[in-house]
Every structure is written in C-alpha cells, then in structure tokens.
Amino acid sequence: MQKYHRVFAALVTTVALLAAPSVPAQEAKSKAATKAEAKTKADAKSEAAAKGKDLYPQSYFDFMLKQRTAQGQPDSPELRTAVRDELNTRELLVREAKKQSMDKNPNIKTEMDLSAQTVLVRAYMADYLRSHPVPDATLHKEYDTIKSQLGDKEYKVRHILVEKEDEAKEIIAALQKGEKFEKLAERSKDTGSKVNGGDLDWNAPSNFVKPFGDAMVALQKGKFTTAPVQTQFGWHVIQLDDVRDAKIPSFEEVKPQLQQRMQGQVVEQYLKDLRAKNGF
C-alpha cells in the first residue's frame, strides 16, 4: 500500500509540472502535491503503528529478557512477545501519566527517586560482595563451630509445659502412678505439641534453651524428669523417647547457606564502619 501511495504522489507531481498553464495554476498544483505527500507519510506512520512498532529502547528489551531468563523462563517467541507487549504498555501508560503531569507531583517524584536509589544501593552492595568474597577457610571455621554446637547426638523428646511448679509436680506424680504421658500432655500450654502428645520430634540440644537441653541430655531412654525443669517459658516435664547419631549435612551441602549467612555479617560490618566513618 505504501508503494502505491508513493507512485500516486509522484504521478500527481509529474502531471502538475507538465500541465502548468500559468504560475498561479502551477502553485495550486504544487500545494496539492505537498498535501498528497503529507498524507502518504501519515499513512505510512499509521501502518507502522498497526504493525506493532516498539516504543522503547532496545536496551530495555535486552535487560528485561535477561532478567526473565535468569529467573528460569525459557527464551522463546512467546516470552519475547510478552516482554515486548509489557514494555510498550508501560511506555503508553507513562505517556498518559506525564500528560497529567504526574511525574511532577512531589510525592510521586520522591517515590521515584527512592526507587532509583534502591536500585543503585542494591547494585553497589552486590558489587561490594563480589569484590569482598568470604574465604573458604572462614566458611569451614563457621561450619565446624556450628557442628560442635549441634553435637553428635539427636534426641526425640516429649514435654508438658505448665505455668506453675506445683502443677508440674502433680503431672510427675501422675506419671509415676502409670498415667500416659500423651494423655497428660493435653494440659500443656504448648499448643503446637500438645495435640501430638507433647512430641517435639528429633532435635539437637542446641535447639532448646540450656536448662531444657541439659535436662534432656541427662535422661535415659524411656525416662521422664522426676523434678520440674524451669525455663523462661514456664515449668516443663520432659520425657526422652529415643536417641540417635546426629545426621549433620556435609560442608558442601550447606555451603550456600553459610555463604549467605557470612555475607550478611560482611554487610553488617561494612555498614557499621561506613556510619562510624561519617559520624553516625
């Protein structure tokens, strides 16, 4: 269609030149040709828009496509179309917002500035961590520390938690008379375990507060505490159901989590030093 518009416009111009009987008539024909040429350009622009002309820089498309594929989406014609549609829609909405001068609204401008600041801070900290990696030796040291805290045994225990020591003593007396721990656990304040007969599943001593952990380790399999155990949560009656060797994951298995944990400490120390350096 565009080709035919151009041919038509050229024919109009040629006829105007050949048939020019006088200067005024020639000027009139020239104006007609100019008008026809403008119409041709407008039609071409409209046709390009109809074909889905992109309204955004290529760098926007490349960045968003890279972002989506990094999140696990396969690079496909469907994904590219979705990215293109989203970017075009964004641009159209931005233009409409600017028509209403929303980009000049102080509150919106502040929010935009803070969003840009967030992106810059995130990029800076990512770069800082890349240039300050946590050495493997440090990761191994942290792994050994955690491993020693966990110990080499795991304990399967039950407990009953009550508010007063006298109530805990009553429960112990009932157990000594042969009442079932699971039944007495219905009196427990620990709503998470009481429905399971007080069962806390398998745990390392370090998972509990020290008085509880110490009492648990001192028990023999199948026995319960003959005296209430006090913690900040209240008074406990504890029963040891079983003991097994601890299943501690290898260093390589937990290395990603260790890196994340230690990187958090690196960031925390850097921010502390930065604030001190600037008088905060």
N, C-alpha and C positions, 0 to 999 in steps of 0.2 A: 504493500500500500504506500509506503514511504517513497518507493521508487517512482510510482505513478504520480504522486504529488509533485516530485521534483521535475518530472518530464512535463507535466501540465504547466508548472510555473515557468519553465524555460520556454515553452511554446507561447505562453501569454506574452512574455517579454519580447520574443522574436517578432510576433505579429505586431506588437505595439511599435517596434522600431521601423518595420517595413511599411506600415500603413500610416505613418505620421504625416498628415497633410499640412499641419501647421504647428507652431511652437506650443500654443495652448493645448491643442489636442494631444501632442506628444507628452506634455506634463501630466495630463489626466491619465494617459495610459501608463506612465511610469508609476504614478500613485497606486494604480490598480495592481501593477506587478508587485510593488512593495507589500501591499496588503495581502496578496496571494502568498508571497514568500513567508510572511509572518505567520499566516495560517498554517503553512506547511511545517514550520518549526514547532508551532504549538501542538500540532497533531503528532509530530514525532516524539515530543516530550510526553504527551499523554499516553502514547503507545508504550514508551519505555516504562512508565509508571505501572501500566497494566501488566507488563511482563515481570513485575516484582523488582524494580530497581532498588538496590540496597541503599539505606540512608545513613550508614555507619562506616567508620574507618575499618579497613581490613584488620588492623591490629586488634580491634575489639573482638572480631570474629575469631582470630587465631588464639587470643587469650582465653576466651570462654570455651572454645573447643578443647583446648589443652586441659582446662580445668575439669570439664566433664569426663574426658577420657581418663584423667588421673583418678577420678572417683570410681572408675570401673566400667563406665559406659563404653561400648564398642564404637569406634569411629565408623559411621555408616551414613548413607544418604539421608536416612530418616533423622539421625542426630543432627546433621548439618542443616537440614531444613528447619528443625526445631530451634536451633541456635539462631539461624537467620531470622526466623519469624519473631523470636523473642527480642532480638536487638532492634529490629525495625519497629516493633510495637513500643519498645522503650523510648526510641527516638521520637516517635509520634506523640507519645504522652508527655515527654519532656518539652516538646514544642508547644503543646497545648498549655502546659503549666507556665511556661515562660510568657505566653500570650496574656496570662492573667497576672504576670509579674510575681509569681510565687517565689521565684529564685531570689527576689529582692526582699522577701519577708524576713525580718531579723531572726525570728525563731527558727525558721526553716534553714536560713543561711548558717546559723550556729550549729544546727544538727548536721548539715552537710560538711561543715568544717571539722566537726568532731569525728564524723565517719572517715573523712580523709586522713585525719590524724591517727585513727585506729589502724588503718591500712599501713601507714608509714611506720608506726611503732611495731606492728607485727612483723613487717619486713626487716626492720632493724634488728629485732631480737632474734629472728631466725638466722640472720647473717652473723650475729654475735655468737650464737651457739655453734654455728658451723666452724667458726674460727677459734672457738674455745671448747673443743670436744672433751668429754670426760674420759680420762685414760682407762684402759682395760684394767690396769693394776688397781685403780680406785674402785672400779666396779667389783673386782674379785674380793677386795677387802670388805666392801659393804655386804657382799654375798656371804662371806664367812661369818661376819658379825650377826647377820640375821639367822643364819643356820645354827649358830651356837645358842642364840636366844630361843629358838624353837625346840632344841634338844633332840634326842634320838628316839623319843617315845611319843605316842599319841594315846589319849585316854578317852574312853567312851563313858560319859557320866550322866547322871540324873541329879536334879536338885529340886528342892522345895524352898521357896522364898517367902518369908513372912515378916511382919513388922516388928514383932516383939520376941524377945529371947524366951519368955515363958511359953509362948505358942510353939516355938521351935522345939523346946524340951518336951512338950506334950506329943509332938509328932514322933520324936525319937522314942519316947516311951511306947507309943502305939506300934512302931516298927519292931521294937524288942518283944512285943507280945505276939508278933506274927502278922500284923496287918500289912497289906500290899502297898509298896511304895507308890505304884501307879494310881491307886485309889486315893491315897493321902495327898497326892500332888494336885488334886482338884482344889485344895485350899491355897495353892501357891499364888503369889502376886504376879509371877512371871506369866503373863497371858500367852506368850509365844510358845512356851514349853509345857504348860500345864495340860494342854489338850493332848499332848503326846506322853503323858505320864511323867513329865519333868525331864524328858530326854533332851540332852544338849548335843547329841551326836559326837563325832570324833573331833578332838581338839588337842592342841599343844598347850602346855601350862601357861605359856606366854600370852595366850589369847584371853586369859582371865586376869582379874585383879589379883595381886600377890597373895592375900590371905586365902582366897578360894583356890588358887593354883597350888599353893603349898599343901593345903589340906587334901586336895585331890591326889597329889603325888604320894602322900603318906599312907593312903588307903591301900588295903589288899583287895584284890579282885573279888567282887561279890559282897563287899562290906560297905557299911554306911558310917558316917561320922557319929560318934557317941556323945559329942558335945556340939552345940550350935556354932557355926562359923560366921563371924560378923564382918561385913563389908559396908561400904557407903550406901549400898542398896537396901540393906536390911540384914536379917538373920537367915542363914542357909542351913539346910540339911542336905548332905551330899552322899550319893551312892555311886561307887565305881563298878561299872558293868564289865569292862574289858580293857586290856592294854595290848598295844601292838607296836612294832617298829615303825618309826616315822617314815612317811613317803615324801621325802624332800626332792623337789624338782632339781634338775641339773642347772649349772650356771648358764648354759646356752639357752635353756628353756625360758629362764626368767630374765635374761639379759635385756630384752627390750623394755620390760617394766622397770628394771634397775636403772637403765639409761634415762628413762623419763623422770624417775624419782630424783636421780642425781642432777639432772639438768635443771629441775625445779630449784634445787639448792644453789646451783650456779647462778641462776637468775636472781634468786632472793639475795645472795651476797652482792651481786653486781648492783642491784637497785639500792641496797643499803649503802654501799660505797659511794654511789652516784649522788644520793641525797646528802650524805655527810660532806662530800666534796663541794656541794653547792649550798651548804649551810642549812640543811633541813634536818 
